[in-house]
Amino acid sequence: MAKPALIEVQDGVTVVRFPPMPATPVQPVAGPAKGVSGPDQARTWIASEFLAATAGIRLLVVDLDGIPALDSAALGPLIQRLREMQAHRGRMALCGVTAPALREVFSLTRFDQVFPIYPVRADAIRAVREEPSSRFARSR
């Protein structure tokens, strides 16, 4: 089975992205088989593995292109990683926050004012690599 997240380094910045994935059939204890979509696998990965997978990284972009929405279980690790990176003078940005439900979640939680968000990955990489750390340390 393919991994829901790909982690790669582009121009000195670690990028976490979520490639499109077909639904994976899951057989419940009782009843018909149900599919778990790629976006569901991505949300689960963020909730359970994101913090460990991104530990110690100083420059990070999370590309959410293709992710329709996130729940609190996935938002928590994102905000925790942002705070830890800010405390250690690292930089983190998001991109690909384009799905209407995802944009709404970020707006309602005001995470759109907490995270630096860029429309495309190249802009986020450039900003994380070149911007001074103060740009990424937002006051609350």
Secondary structure, 3 states (H helix, E strand, C coil): CCCCCEEEEECCEEEEECCCCCCEEECCCCCCCEEECHHHHHHHHHHHHHHHHCCCCCEEEEECCCCCCCCHHHHHHHHHHHHHHHHCCCEEEEECCCCHHHHHHHHHCCHHHHCCEECCHHHHHHHHHHCCHHHHCCCC
